[in-house]
Amino acid sequence: MRAVSRPLTIEEVDLSSPGAHEVLVDVAAAGLCHSDLRFMEGSFDHSLPTVLGHESAGVVREVGTAVTEVVPGDHVVMSLSVFCGRCALCRSGKPHLCVDKAATRRSPSEPARLSIDGIEIAQFLDLSGFAEQMLVHENAVVRIPHGIPLDRAAVLGCGVATGLGAVFNTARVEPGQRVAVIGCGGVGLSAVQASRISGAEMIVAIDPVSDKRDLARILGATHAVDARDPDLVATVTGLADGLGVDHVIEAVGNVVTIEQGFAMTRRGGTVTVVGLVPAGSRVSLPTDELFYERRLQGSVMGSNDFKVDVPRYIGLYLDGRLNLDDMVSQRIPIEAINEGFALMASGKTARVLVEFD
């Protein structure tokens, strides 16, 4: 990515040799995420030029001298929840909120991890996954069994882990509760699955695309509602006996859907915002409803401890409770990445995956 609102270009990028705590990975597959699209559209700032991509899986090629958790040949998933392991939040069990990510990056006096003709290329979210190889800090990778296909494993790096974690870790949905999921892309569909696994009594999938609503039903939704319903809030609350749902998982990142979600909750209900809301946005809520303990909260990467969570999610996949096979709607070569993002922007697909030879 060299400029906002411009097509991505395919270029040769030089990678440095792994430092002491770094891992070089041959990438097998990388998912296209709406977060990448938001940066491409300019909703958020990032140093340019950069190599996008932050949802990847591959095979370790080389490791630094101090790396102990992986060795060449290991299969790994990469996560943007790279953590220092030393700050107060890391030590308190919240590595996804790490405040010292700089400790996992190279200092200005060191050679850049990525460069072209000696000019530094910014590393996107500490990863840069739309590439044949990635050079990352060891705390950005987790080893996975060879038994799970790498294309399925790739979506665990962001979309699936975020949706599952939003339900399991942030919202903590309990058996018998009622859940509405707004947005049925990769994150939302994962939240639907997590709600089913958690034992939710009712799972309402909300999306304007009928095919995605149908897929949500396959993955566990008990009801599916068109997001364009002019009486959307009334429709959803009506499904929940007129009282509203216990949890809303907002997987769009839109002020309107956040406010709609808040209106769908019952007294004591919670809205968990997972979607990436454009910087500077403001949400308006009726403050009198806060008196009845309605809550609005955010969720970063599903509040994950990814080195613990990803192996658990793989276990759910291997025992048949988590469906990753139907999560990927299309596979493309890297040469078609701009077409892949156009398809994602149309809202007609769950997850597009770039596969490397």
C-alpha positions as CSV (number, residue, x, y, z in Angstrom):
1,M,0.0,0.0,0.0
2,R,1.6,3.3,-1.2
3,A,-1.4,5.6,-0.9
4,V,-4.9,5.8,0.4
5,S,-7.7,4.7,-1.9
6,R,-5.3,3.4,-4.5
7,P,-4.9,-0.2,-5.7
8,L,-2.3,-2.3,-3.9
9,T,0.8,-3.1,-5.9
10,I,2.9,-6.3,-5.9
11,E,6.5,-5.6,-5.4
12,E,9.7,-7.3,-4.3
13,V,10.5,-6.5,-0.6
14,D,13.8,-7.2,1.2
15,L,13.6,-9.0,4.5
16,S,16.3,-8.7,7.1
17,S,17.8,-11.8,8.8
18,P,16.0,-12.8,12.1
19,G,17.1,-11.0,15.2
20,A,17.5,-12.8,18.5
21,H,13.8,-12.9,19.3
22,E,12.4,-13.0,15.7
23,V,10.9,-15.7,13.5
24,L,11.0,-16.0,9.7
25,V,7.9,-17.7,8.3
26,D,7.0,-19.0,4.9
27,V,3.3,-17.9,4.5
28,A,0.8,-20.5,3.3
29,A,-2.4,-18.4,3.5
30,A,-3.6,-15.0,4.6
31,G,-7.1,-13.8,5.1
32,L,-8.5,-10.5,3.9
33,C,-10.0,-8.5,6.8
34,H,-12.2,-5.4,7.0
35,S,-9.5,-3.8,9.1
36,D,-7.1,-3.9,6.1
37,L,-9.9,-2.3,4.0
38,R,-10.5,0.5,6.6
39,F,-6.8,1.4,6.4
40,M,-6.9,1.3,2.6
41,E,-9.9,3.6,2.6
42,G,-8.2,6.1,5.0
43,S,-10.4,5.6,8.0
44,F,-7.2,5.1,10.1
45,D,-3.7,6.5,9.7
46,H,-0.7,4.3,9.1
47,S,2.9,5.0,8.0
48,L,3.3,4.4,4.2
49,P,4.4,2.6,2.3
50,T,3.4,-0.6,4.1
51,V,2.6,-4.3,3.4
52,L,-0.9,-5.0,4.6
53,G,-2.2,-8.2,6.0
54,H,-2.6,-9.5,9.6
55,E,-4.3,-12.9,9.4
56,S,-1.8,-15.5,8.4
57,A,-0.5,-19.0,8.9
58,G,2.6,-20.7,7.6
59,V,5.7,-22.7,8.3
60,V,8.7,-21.5,10.3
61,R,11.8,-21.2,8.1
62,E,14.3,-19.7,10.5
63,V,14.5,-18.5,14.1
64,G,16.6,-16.1,16.1
65,T,19.2,-17.3,18.6
66,A,17.0,-16.6,21.6
67,V,13.7,-18.1,20.3
68,T,12.6,-21.2,22.3
69,E,8.9,-21.8,21.5
70,V,9.2,-22.7,17.8
71,V,11.8,-24.3,15.5
72,P,12.1,-24.5,11.7
73,G,9.4,-26.7,10.2
74,D,6.8,-25.8,12.9
75,H,3.4,-24.8,11.6
76,V,2.3,-21.4,13.2
77,V,-0.5,-18.9,13.3
78,M,0.5,-15.2,13.5
79,S,-1.5,-12.7,15.6
80,L,-1.4,-8.9,15.8
81,S,-1.8,-9.3,19.5
82,V,2.0,-9.4,19.9
83,F,2.9,-8.6,23.5
84,C,6.0,-7.6,25.5
85,G,5.2,-10.0,28.4
86,R,6.6,-7.4,30.9
87,C,4.2,-4.5,31.3
88,A,1.5,-4.5,34.0
89,L,-1.3,-5.5,31.6
90,C,0.7,-8.5,30.3
91,R,1.6,-9.6,33.8
92,S,-2.1,-9.3,34.9
93,G,-3.2,-11.7,32.1
94,K,-4.3,-9.2,29.5
95,P,-1.6,-9.4,26.8
96,H,-4.0,-8.2,24.2
97,L,-3.9,-4.8,25.9
98,C,-0.1,-4.7,26.0
99,V,1.2,-1.1,26.4
100,D,4.8,-1.7,25.4
101,K,4.6,-3.2,21.9
102,A,7.6,-1.1,21.1
103,A,9.6,-3.7,23.0
104,T,8.7,-6.3,20.3
105,R,9.9,-4.0,17.4
106,R,13.3,-3.1,16.2
107,S,14.9,0.1,17.4
108,P,15.5,3.0,15.0
109,S,19.3,2.2,15.1
110,E,18.7,-1.4,13.8
111,P,18.1,-2.3,10.2
112,A,14.4,-2.4,9.2
113,R,12.7,-5.7,9.0
114,L,11.2,-4.8,5.6
115,S,12.8,-2.5,3.0
116,I,13.0,-1.7,-0.7
117,D,16.4,-0.5,-2.0
118,G,17.4,0.3,1.6
119,I,14.3,2.4,2.3
120,E,12.2,1.1,5.2
121,I,8.7,-0.3,4.6
122,A,6.4,0.1,7.6
123,Q,5.3,-3.2,9.1
124,F,1.5,-3.3,9.3
125,L,0.3,-4.1,12.8
126,D,3.7,-5.7,13.5
127,L,2.9,-8.4,10.9
128,S,2.5,-7.5,7.1
129,G,1.0,-10.8,6.0
130,F,0.2,-10.3,2.3
131,A,3.6,-11.6,1.4
132,E,5.4,-14.9,0.7
133,Q,7.4,-14.5,3.9
134,M,6.9,-12.7,7.3
135,L,9.6,-11.6,9.8
136,V,8.0,-11.1,13.2
137,H,8.7,-11.1,16.9
138,E,8.4,-14.5,18.6
139,N,5.5,-13.2,20.7
140,A,3.5,-12.8,17.5
141,V,3.4,-16.6,16.7
142,V,1.8,-19.6,18.2
143,R,2.7,-23.2,17.2
144,I,-0.2,-25.4,16.0
145,P,-0.5,-29.1,15.2
146,H,0.3,-30.3,11.7
147,G,-3.1,-31.9,11.6
148,I,-5.0,-28.7,10.9
149,P,-4.8,-27.4,7.3
150,L,-3.0,-24.1,7.2
151,D,-5.7,-22.4,5.2
152,R,-8.2,-23.1,7.9
153,A,-5.7,-22.1,10.6
154,A,-5.0,-18.7,9.0
155,V,-8.5,-17.3,9.8
156,L,-7.8,-18.0,13.5
157,G,-5.2,-15.2,13.4
158,C,-7.8,-12.5,13.5
159,G,-11.4,-12.9,12.3
160,V,-12.3,-16.2,14.0
161,A,-10.3,-15.6,17.2
162,T,-11.9,-12.1,17.5
163,G,-15.4,-13.4,17.1
164,L,-15.0,-16.4,19.3
165,G,-13.1,-14.4,22.0
166,A,-15.7,-11.6,22.0
167,V,-18.3,-14.2,23.1
168,F,-16.1,-16.4,25.3
169,N,-13.8,-13.8,26.9
170,T,-15.4,-10.4,26.6
171,A,-19.1,-10.9,26.7
172,R,-18.9,-14.2,28.6
173,V,-22.2,-15.5,27.1
174,E,-23.8,-18.1,29.4
175,P,-26.0,-21.1,28.6
176,G,-29.6,-20.2,28.1
177,Q,-28.9,-16.5,27.2
178,R,-30.2,-14.7,24.1
179,V,-27.7,-13.2,21.7
180,A,-28.0,-11.0,18.6
181,V,-25.0,-10.7,16.2
182,I,-25.0,-7.7,13.9
183,G,-22.9,-8.3,10.8
184,C,-22.2,-11.8,9.5
185,G,-18.8,-11.5,8.0
186,G,-15.9,-13.6,9.3
187,V,-16.0,-12.1,12.8
188,G,-19.8,-12.2,13.1
189,L,-20.1,-15.7,11.9
190,S,-17.5,-16.7,14.4
191,A,-19.5,-15.0,17.2
192,V,-22.6,-17.0,16.0
193,Q,-20.6,-20.2,16.4
194,A,-19.2,-19.2,19.8
195,S,-22.7,-18.4,21.0
196,R,-23.9,-21.8,19.9
197,I,-20.9,-23.5,21.6
198,S,-21.6,-21.4,24.8
199,G,-25.2,-22.8,24.9
200,A,-27.1,-19.7,24.0
201,E,-30.9,-20.3,23.8
202,M,-31.4,-17.9,21.0
203,I,-29.0,-16.6,18.4
204,V,-30.3,-13.9,16.0
205,A,-28.0,-13.3,13.0
206,I,-28.5,-9.8,11.4
207,D,-27.1,-9.0,8.0
208,P,-28.4,-7.5,4.7
209,V,-27.1,-10.3,2.5
210,S,-29.3,-13.4,2.4
211,D,-26.5,-15.8,1.6
212,K,-24.7,-14.7,4.8
213,R,-27.8,-15.1,6.8
214,D,-28.3,-18.6,5.4
215,L,-24.7,-19.4,6.3
216,A,-25.2,-18.1,9.8
217,R,-28.1,-20.5,10.2
218,I,-25.9,-23.4,9.1
219,L,-23.3,-22.3,11.7
220,G,-25.8,-22.1,14.6
221,A,-28.1,-19.1,14.4
222,T,-31.7,-19.8,15.5
223,H,-33.1,-16.8,13.7
224,A,-31.9,-14.6,10.8
225,V,-33.1,-11.0,10.2
226,D,-32.4,-8.7,7.3
227,A,-30.4,-5.7,8.6
228,R,-32.5,-3.5,6.2
229,D,-35.7,-4.2,8.2
230,P,-37.1,-0.7,8.9
231,D,-38.3,-2.0,12.3
232,L,-35.1,-3.9,13.0
233,V,-35.0,-3.1,16.8
234,A,-38.6,-4.0,17.3
235,T,-38.2,-7.2,15.2
236,V,-35.3,-8.4,17.3
237,T,-36.8,-7.5,20.7
238,G,-40.0,-9.1,19.6
239,L,-38.2,-12.4,19.0
240,A,-37.0,-12.1,22.6
241,D,-40.5,-11.8,24.2
242,G,-40.4,-8.1,23.8
243,L,-37.8,-7.7,26.5
244,G,-34.7,-7.7,24.4
245,V,-31.6,-9.9,24.2
246,D,-28.9,-10.5,26.9
247,H,-26.0,-9.8,24.5
248,V,-25.5,-8.0,21.2
249,I,-22.2,-8.6,19.4
250,E,-21.7,-5.7,17.0
251,A,-19.3,-6.9,14.3
252,V,-19.7,-4.0,11.8
253,G,-18.0,-1.0,13.4
254,N,-20.8,1.5,12.7
255,V,-22.3,4.1,14.9
256,V,-25.9,3.3,13.7
257,T,-25.6,-0.4,14.4
258,I,-24.0,0.2,17.8
259,E,-27.0,2.4,18.8
260,Q,-29.4,-0.2,17.3
261,G,-27.7,-2.9,19.3
262,F,-28.0,-1.0,22.5
263,A,-31.8,-0.6,21.9
264,M,-32.1,-4.4,21.4
265,T,-30.8,-5.3,24.8
266,R,-32.9,-6.1,27.8
267,R,-32.3,-4.5,31.2
268,G,-28.9,-5.7,32.4
269,G,-28.0,-6.5,28.8
270,T,-24.6,-5.8,27.2
271,V,-23.4,-4.6,23.8
272,T,-19.9,-5.8,22.9
273,V,-18.5,-3.7,20.0
274,V,-16.0,-5.8,18.0
275,G,-16.2,-3.9,14.7
276,L,-13.5,-1.3,14.0
277,V,-15.3,2.0,14.2
278,P,-13.8,4.9,12.2
279,A,-11.6,7.1,14.3
280,G,-13.3,10.1,15.9
281,S,-16.8,8.6,15.8
282,R,-19.3,9.3,18.6
283,V,-22.2,7.2,19.8
284,S,-25.3,8.6,21.3
285,L,-27.2,6.6,24.0
286,P,-30.2,7.3,26.2
287,T,-28.5,7.7,29.6
288,D,-31.6,6.7,31.6
289,E,-31.1,3.2,30.3
290,L,-27.8,3.0,32.0
291,F,-29.7,3.1,35.3
292,Y,-31.0,-0.3,34.4
293,E,-27.5,-1.6,34.0
294,R,-27.4,-1.8,30.3
295,R,-23.7,-1.8,29.2
296,L,-21.6,-0.8,26.2
297,Q,-18.1,-2.3,26.0
298,G,-15.4,-2.8,23.5
299,S,-13.4,-5.9,22.6
300,V,-9.9,-5.9,21.2
301,M,-9.1,-9.1,19.2
302,G,-11.6,-10.9,21.3
303,S,-9.8,-10.1,24.6
304,N,-7.5,-12.9,23.6
305,D,-4.5,-14.6,25.2
306,F,-3.8,-16.0,21.7
307,K,-1.0,-18.4,22.7
308,V,-3.6,-20.0,25.0
309,D,-6.8,-19.4,23.0
310,V,-5.7,-20.5,19.5
311,P,-4.8,-24.1,20.6
312,R,-8.2,-24.3,22.4
313,Y,-10.0,-23.1,19.2
314,I,-8.1,-25.7,17.2
315,G,-9.3,-28.3,19.6
316,L,-12.9,-27.1,19.0
317,Y,-12.3,-27.5,15.2
318,L,-10.7,-30.9,15.5
319,D,-13.6,-32.3,17.6
320,G,-16.2,-30.9,15.3
321,R,-17.7,-28.1,17.4
322,L,-16.1,-25.2,15.4
323,N,-16.7,-25.1,11.7
324,L,-13.8,-23.4,9.9
325,D,-14.4,-25.2,6.5
326,D,-17.4,-23.0,5.6
327,M,-15.9,-19.8,6.9
328,V,-13.7,-19.2,3.7
329,S,-16.0,-18.3,0.8
330,Q,-13.3,-17.7,-1.8
331,R,-9.6,-18.5,-2.3
332,I,-7.5,-16.3,-4.6
333,P,-3.8,-15.9,-5.6
334,I,-2.0,-12.8,-4.5
335,E,-2.3,-11.3,-8.0
336,A,-6.0,-11.0,-7.5
337,I,-5.9,-9.2,-4.1
338,N,-7.5,-6.0,-5.3
339,E,-10.4,-8.0,-6.8
340,G,-10.6,-9.8,-3.4
341,F,-10.9,-6.5,-1.6
342,A,-13.6,-5.3,-4.0
343,L,-15.5,-8.4,-3.3
344,M,-15.2,-7.9,0.4
345,A,-16.3,-4.3,0.1
346,S,-19.5,-5.5,-1.7
347,G,-20.5,-7.3,1.5
348,K,-21.3,-10.5,-0.4
349,T,-18.6,-12.7,1.1
350,A,-17.7,-14.1,4.5
351,R,-13.9,-14.4,4.2
352,V,-11.6,-14.2,1.2
353,L,-8.2,-16.1,1.5
354,V,-5.0,-15.5,-0.3
355,E,-3.1,-18.7,-0.9
356,F,0.6,-18.9,-1.7
357,D,2.3,-21.8,-3.5
